Amino acid sequence: MANKGEWVQISSRVLSADQRAPQVPEDTSRTPLVMWVKGYLLEEAEIGDEVTIETVTGRQTSGKLVEIQPKFTHSFGDYIPEITEIHKMLASELKGE
């Protein structure tokens, strides 16, 4: 159960597969375009319920409740040693060395 005011994530279908633009790749054209949005729940709800949220920018939008207190799962990828070397080279050049 998610309470009113709780940080949640919703999803909603923006376009069905047959509404996709004709120039998108074939595998993409077979799937719907889905939007995922995080915000504050405006009413008590269960996972799977249709709900309305308010985003941090104050916009209200509706969709299916998919996660309560969603985690941030993005990253900048694996460590790449060459990038450290490039950083050292650029820092040296910018210092005029």
TORFI-152998 format. One record per residue: residue number from 1; residue in three letters; x, y, z of N, C-alpha, C, O in turn. Coordinates in Angstrom, 2 decimals. Example, Ala and Ser with C-alpha at 12.3 -4.5 7.8 and 13.67 -1.06 7.14 Angstrom:
BEGIN
{1 ALA {13.19 -5.69 7.80} {12.30 -4.50 7.80} {13.20 -3.30 7.80} {14.24 -3.32 8.46}} {2 SER {12.85 -2.25 7.08} {13.67 -1.06 7.14} {12.90 0.03 7.87} {13.41 1.14 8.04}} 
END
This chain:
BEGIN
{1 MET {0.84 -1.19 0.00} {0.00 0.00 0.00} {0.88 1.25 0.00} {1.82 1.36 0.80}} {2 ALA {0.59 2.16 -0.88} {1.30 3.44 -0.94} {0.38 4.52 -0.38} {-0.81 4.56 -0.69}} {3 ASN {0.95 5.38 0.42} {0.19 6.46 1.04} {0.24 7.74 0.22} {1.18 7.95 -0.55}} {4 LYS {-0.75 8.56 0.39} {-0.78 9.87 -0.26} {0.49 10.63 0.11} {0.89 10.65 1.27}} {5 GLY {1.13 11.25 -0.88} {2.34 12.02 -0.65} {3.62 11.21 -0.78} {4.71 11.78 -0.72}} {6 GLU {3.51 9.89 -0.94} {4.70 9.04 -1.04} {5.33 9.14 -2.43} {4.62 9.33 -3.42}} {7 TRP {6.66 9.00 -2.49} {7.41 9.05 -3.75} {7.20 7.73 -4.47} {7.49 6.67 -3.93}} {8 VAL {6.69 7.78 -5.72} {6.36 6.57 -6.46} {6.75 6.73 -7.93} {7.14 7.81 -8.38}} {9 GLN {6.63 5.62 -8.66} {6.84 5.65 -10.11} {5.60 5.07 -10.78} {5.04 4.07 -10.33}} {10 ILE {5.19 5.71 -11.87} {4.06 5.22 -12.66} {4.52 4.96 -14.08} {5.58 5.43 -14.50}} {11 SER {3.72 4.22 -14.81} {3.96 4.05 -16.24} {2.65 4.25 -16.98} {1.57 3.97 -16.45}} {12 SER {2.76 4.73 -18.19} {1.57 4.89 -19.04} {1.99 4.74 -20.49} {3.09 5.10 -20.89}} {13 ARG {1.07 4.21 -21.26} {1.32 4.02 -22.69} {1.07 5.34 -23.41} {-0.01 5.92 -23.31}} {14 VAL {2.08 5.80 -24.14} {1.97 7.04 -24.90} {1.44 6.74 -26.30} {0.54 7.43 -26.79}} {15 LEU {1.99 5.71 -26.92} {1.56 5.29 -28.25} {1.47 3.77 -28.29} {2.34 3.09 -27.75}} {16 SER {0.44 3.24 -28.94} {0.38 1.80 -29.16} {1.33 1.47 -30.32} {1.78 2.36 -31.03}} {17 ALA {1.61 0.20 -30.50} {2.56 -0.22 -31.55} {2.12 0.28 -32.92} {2.96 0.69 -33.72}} {18 ASP {0.83 0.25 -33.21} {0.36 0.67 -34.54} {0.36 2.20 -34.72} {0.13 2.69 -35.82}} {19 GLN {0.60 2.95 -33.66} {0.65 4.41 -33.75} {2.08 4.92 -33.89} {2.29 6.13 -34.04}} {20 ARG {3.07 4.03 -33.83} {4.47 4.46 -33.92} {4.77 5.02 -35.29} {4.13 4.64 -36.28}} {21 ALA {5.74 5.93 -35.37} {6.13 6.56 -36.64} {6.65 5.50 -37.61} {7.30 4.54 -37.18}} {22 PRO {6.39 5.67 -38.89} {6.80 4.65 -39.87} {8.32 4.52 -40.02} {8.79 3.48 -40.48}} {23 GLN {9.08 5.53 -39.65} {10.53 5.49 -39.85} {11.29 4.82 -38.70} {12.51 4.65 -38.80}} {24 VAL {10.61 4.43 -37.61} {11.33 3.77 -36.52} {11.73 2.36 -36.94} {11.06 1.77 -37.78}} {25 PRO {12.80 1.82 -36.36} {13.22 0.46 -36.73} {12.10 -0.56 -36.53} {11.21 -0.37 -35.69}} {26 GLU {12.14 -1.63 -37.30} {11.08 -2.63 -37.30} {10.81 -3.20 -35.90} {9.66 -3.33 -35.49}} {27 ASP {11.90 -3.55 -35.16} {11.69 -4.13 -33.83} {11.06 -3.10 -32.88} {10.27 -3.47 -32.01}} {28 THR {11.39 -1.82 -33.05} {10.80 -0.77 -32.23} {9.33 -0.58 -32.57} {8.50 -0.36 -31.69}} {29 SER {9.00 -0.67 -33.85} {7.62 -0.43 -34.28} {6.65 -1.49 -33.77} {5.44 -1.27 -33.79}} {30 ARG {7.16 -2.61 -33.31} {6.31 -3.68 -32.79} {5.97 -3.52 -31.31} {5.19 -4.30 -30.77}} {31 THR {6.54 -2.51 -30.65} {6.30 -2.32 -29.22} {5.68 -0.95 -28.95} {5.96 0.01 -29.67}} {32 PRO {4.86 -0.86 -27.93} {4.27 0.45 -27.60} {5.34 1.38 -27.01} {6.35 0.92 -26.48}} {33 LEU {5.10 2.67 -27.12} {5.96 3.66 -26.48} {5.41 3.89 -25.08} {4.27 4.32 -24.92}} {34 VAL {6.22 3.62 -24.07} {5.79 3.71 -22.68} {6.56 4.81 -21.98} {7.77 4.96 -22.18}} {35 MET {5.86 5.58 -21.14} {6.46 6.66 -20.37} {6.53 6.23 -18.91} {5.56 5.68 -18.37}} {36 TRP {7.67 6.48 -18.27} {7.86 6.20 -16.85} {8.10 7.53 -16.15} {8.96 8.31 -16.58}} {37 VAL {7.35 7.81 -15.10} {7.45 9.10 -14.42} {7.45 8.87 -12.91} {6.73 8.01 -12.40}} {38 LYS {8.29 9.65 -12.20} {8.32 9.59 -10.74} {7.70 10.86 -10.18} {7.81 11.94 -10.76}} {39 GLY {7.04 10.71 -9.03} {6.43 11.86 -8.39} {5.76 11.48 -7.09} {5.92 10.37 -6.59}} {40 TYR {5.01 12.42 -6.56} {4.34 12.24 -5.28} {2.89 11.81 -5.51} {2.15 12.46 -6.25}} {41 LEU {2.51 10.73 -4.89} {1.19 10.15 -5.04} {0.12 11.07 -4.45} {0.29 11.60 -3.35}} {42 LEU {-0.97 11.26 -5.19} {-2.02 12.17 -4.74} {-3.16 11.46 -4.01} {-4.05 12.11 -3.47}} {43 GLU {-3.14 10.12 -4.01} {-4.14 9.36 -3.29} {-3.56 8.00 -2.89} {-2.62 7.53 -3.52}} {44 GLU {-4.11 7.39 -1.86} {-3.66 6.07 -1.42} {-3.90 5.06 -2.54} {-4.92 5.14 -3.23}} {45 ALA {-2.97 4.11 -2.74} {-3.14 3.15 -3.84} {-2.30 1.91 -3.62} {-1.42 1.87 -2.76}} {46 GLU {-2.58 0.90 -4.42} {-1.83 -0.36 -4.46} {-1.10 -0.43 -5.79} {-1.49 0.21 -6.77}} {47 ILE {-0.02 -1.22 -5.83} {0.68 -1.47 -7.09} {-0.33 -1.98 -8.12} {-1.14 -2.85 -7.82}} {48 GLY {-0.27 -1.42 -9.31} {-1.18 -1.81 -10.38} {-2.39 -0.90 -10.53} {-3.06 -0.92 -11.57}} {49 ASP {-2.68 -0.09 -9.51} {-3.81 0.85 -9.58} {-3.48 2.01 -10.53} {-2.33 2.39 -10.69}} {50 GLU {-4.53 2.56 -11.16} {-4.40 3.79 -11.93} {-4.40 4.94 -10.94} {-5.33 5.07 -10.14}} {51 VAL {-3.37 5.78 -10.98} {-3.21 6.85 -10.00} {-2.81 8.15 -10.68} {-2.47 8.17 -11.87}} {52 THR {-2.84 9.23 -9.91} {-2.33 10.52 -10.36} {-1.21 10.92 -9.41} {-1.31 10.75 -8.20}} {53 ILE {-0.13 11.45 -10.01} {1.01 11.91 -9.22} {1.29 13.36 -9.55} {0.83 13.89 -10.57}} {54 GLU {2.06 14.00 -8.68} {2.57 15.33 -8.97} {4.08 15.24 -9.02} {4.72 14.77 -8.07}} {55 THR {4.67 15.68 -10.13} {6.11 15.60 -10.30} {6.79 16.71 -9.51} {6.13 17.60 -8.98}} {56 VAL {8.12 16.66 -9.43} {8.85 17.70 -8.70} {8.70 19.07 -9.34} {8.94 20.08 -8.70}} {57 THR {8.30 19.11 -10.61} {8.08 20.39 -11.28} {6.64 20.88 -11.14} {6.28 21.92 -11.68}} {58 GLY {5.80 20.11 -10.41} {4.43 20.51 -10.18} {3.43 20.03 -11.21} {2.25 20.36 -11.13}} {59 ARG {3.89 19.25 -12.20} {2.99 18.73 -13.23} {2.25 17.51 -12.70} {2.85 16.68 -12.02}} {60 GLN {0.96 17.40 -12.99} {0.20 16.23 -12.61} {0.04 15.33 -13.82} {-0.25 15.80 -14.92}} {61 THR {0.22 14.03 -13.61} {0.07 13.05 -14.67} {-0.45 11.76 -14.07} {-0.29 11.51 -12.88}} {62 SER {-1.06 10.94 -14.91} {-1.67 9.70 -14.44} {-1.07 8.50 -15.13} {-0.52 8.59 -16.23}} {63 GLY {-1.18 7.36 -14.46} {-0.71 6.11 -15.02} {-0.85 4.99 -14.00} {-1.45 5.17 -12.94}} {64 LYS {-0.29 3.84 -14.35} {-0.36 2.66 -13.48} {0.78 2.72 -12.47} {1.94 2.90 -12.85}} {65 LEU {0.46 2.57 -11.20} {1.48 2.57 -10.14} {2.32 1.31 -10.28} {1.80 0.19 -10.20}} {66 VAL {3.64 1.49 -10.48} {4.52 0.34 -10.68} {5.56 0.16 -9.58} {6.08 -0.94 -9.41}} {67 GLU {5.87 1.22 -8.83} {6.88 1.08 -7.77} {6.67 2.14 -6.70} {6.35 3.29 -6.99}} {68 ILE {6.86 1.72 -5.46} {6.78 2.62 -4.32} {8.20 2.89 -3.85} {8.99 1.97 -3.69}} {69 GLN {8.52 4.16 -3.62} {9.86 4.60 -3.24} {10.92 4.02 -4.19} {11.81 3.29 -3.75}} {70 PRO {10.81 4.34 -5.49} {11.75 3.79 -6.47} {13.18 4.24 -6.21} {13.42 5.36 -5.75}} {71 LYS {14.10 3.35 -6.51} {15.53 3.63 -6.33} {16.08 4.29 -7.59} {15.52 4.14 -8.68}} {72 PHE {17.16 5.01 -7.44} {17.89 5.52 -8.61} {18.86 4.43 -9.02} {19.72 4.03 -8.23}} {73 THR {18.74 3.94 -10.25} {19.56 2.81 -10.69} {20.49 3.17 -11.83} {21.15 2.29 -12.40}} {74 HIS {20.57 4.45 -12.19} {21.46 4.85 -13.28} {22.91 4.83 -12.81} {23.20 4.91 -11.61}} {75 SER {23.81 4.74 -13.76} {25.22 4.82 -13.45} {25.94 5.43 -14.66} {25.34 5.66 -15.71}} {76 PHE {27.20 5.69 -14.48} {28.00 6.20 -15.59} {28.81 5.08 -16.23} {29.75 5.34 -16.98}} {77 GLY {28.44 3.84 -15.93} {29.09 2.69 -16.55} {30.31 2.21 -15.79} {30.64 2.72 -14.72}} {78 ASP {30.96 1.22 -16.36} {32.14 0.62 -15.75} {33.34 1.56 -15.85} {33.39 2.45 -16.70}} {79 TYR {34.30 1.35 -14.96} {35.55 2.11 -14.98} {36.33 1.75 -16.24} {36.49 0.58 -16.57}} {80 ILE {36.80 2.78 -16.93} {37.59 2.59 -18.15} {38.93 3.29 -17.95} {38.97 4.52 -17.91}} {81 PRO {40.03 2.52 -17.82} {41.34 3.11 -17.51} {41.78 4.17 -18.52} {42.42 5.15 -18.13}} {82 GLU {41.44 4.00 -19.79} {41.85 4.96 -20.81} {41.29 6.36 -20.53} {41.93 7.36 -20.86}} {83 ILE {40.10 6.43 -19.94} {39.51 7.74 -19.64} {40.34 8.46 -18.59} {40.48 9.69 -18.65}} {84 THR {40.88 7.75 -17.63} {41.75 8.36 -16.63} {42.99 8.93 -17.29} {43.43 10.03 -16.95}} {85 GLU {43.57 8.20 -18.22} {44.75 8.68 -18.94} {44.43 9.92 -19.76} {45.21 10.86 -19.81}} {86 ILE {43.27 9.91 -20.42} {42.85 11.08 -21.19} {42.69 12.29 -20.27} {43.10 13.40 -20.61}} {87 HIS {42.08 12.06 -19.10} {41.91 13.13 -18.12} {43.27 13.73 -17.73} {43.42 14.95 -17.67}} {88 LYS {44.23 12.88 -17.46} {45.56 13.35 -17.07} {46.18 14.18 -18.19} {46.76 15.24 -17.94}} {89 MET {46.06 13.71 -19.44} {46.63 14.42 -20.58} {45.97 15.79 -20.76} {46.66 16.79 -20.96}} {90 LEU {44.66 15.83 -20.68} {43.95 17.09 -20.85} {44.27 18.08 -19.74} {44.47 19.27 -19.98}} {91 ALA {44.31 17.57 -18.51} {44.65 18.45 -17.37} {46.03 19.06 -17.58} {46.23 20.24 -17.32}} {92 SER {46.98 18.26 -18.03} {48.33 18.73 -18.27} {48.35 19.78 -19.37} {49.00 20.82 -19.22}} {93 GLU {47.65 19.54 -20.46} {47.61 20.49 -21.57} {46.93 21.80 -21.17} {47.36 22.88 -21.57}} {94 LEU {45.87 21.71 -20.38} {45.17 22.92 -19.95} {46.02 23.76 -19.01} {45.86 24.98 -18.95}} {95 LYS {46.91 23.12 -18.27} {47.82 23.84 -17.39} {49.01 24.43 -18.16} {49.79 25.21 -17.61}} {96 GLY {49.11 24.04 -19.45} {50.20 24.56 -20.28} {51.48 23.77 -20.15} {52.54 24.26 -20.51}} {97 GLU {51.40 22.57 -19.66} {52.58 21.72 -19.48} {52.93 20.96 -20.73} {53.90 20.20 -20.75}} 
END
